[in-house]
Amino acid sequence: MSSPDFRHPLRVYWEDTDAGGVVFFANYLKFFERARTEWLRTQGFGQERLRTDTGAIFVVADTSVRYFIPARLDDELQITVRIADAGRATLTFEQQAWRNDALLAQGIIRIGCVDAGTFKPRRIPTELLQAIPTP
């Protein structure tokens, strides 16, 4: 994975952990989602603005996550976001969770653009495609 385009800081809270005191595996998908949402906001497109101005929303179409080292309560993490591929109706992201220099998890997340009312696939709004860095 090459260097990320965006980093989102995140602290691990009690609600993120399991009975063993480590981050529950599915919560990394939440962390990745939060980072993608903040990345989108830095491009000038908050989720609500995207929906109201263009009628478009994104849905997750596919995920793959590898886990290496567990995060624990109160850890300060950096969640990275990088576009791996941009199509007419989909974006594929490479994302990672880091604690200092330790890679904890990495994922490939593909999202699809759909109409907010019908959930039918549609093209990503041109103004968003023009604003985002593509590979």
Protein Blocks (a to p, Z undefined) as FASTA:
>chain_A
ZZdfbdcdddddfklpcfkopacfklmmmmmmmmmmmmmmmnopafklmmmmnopacddf
bdcdddfbdcdehiacddddddfbdcfkbccddddddehjbcfbdcddddddddfklopa
cdddfklmmmpccZZ
